Amino acid sequence: MTFAKIRIESRDDCAKALHGLMQRGRVTVLRDQVLIVPSPALEWLTAERVSFTLLESLHHDDVVQTLRNHLTHAVQ
């Protein structure tokens, strides 16, 4: 399965997207309104007219590495 790392600029859109996506599958939330979602979630976001910016397409190993990097940089 492939994943997408996206940013949703609007806080209201981000809340709407997070609520809808959590009901449909797995969502990883990072800081600054960045989400990692399964690729099929992009279709739902488009259908719901939630504007987002695709930052990166990821495979499962990339997701794991992103989370490890994110956690390592947070501890200082």
Protein Blocks (a to p, Z undefined) as FASTA:
>chain_A
ZZdddddfblklmmmmmmmmmmnmccdddehhiacddfklmmmmmmnopacddfbdcdfk
lmmmmmmmmmmmmpZZ
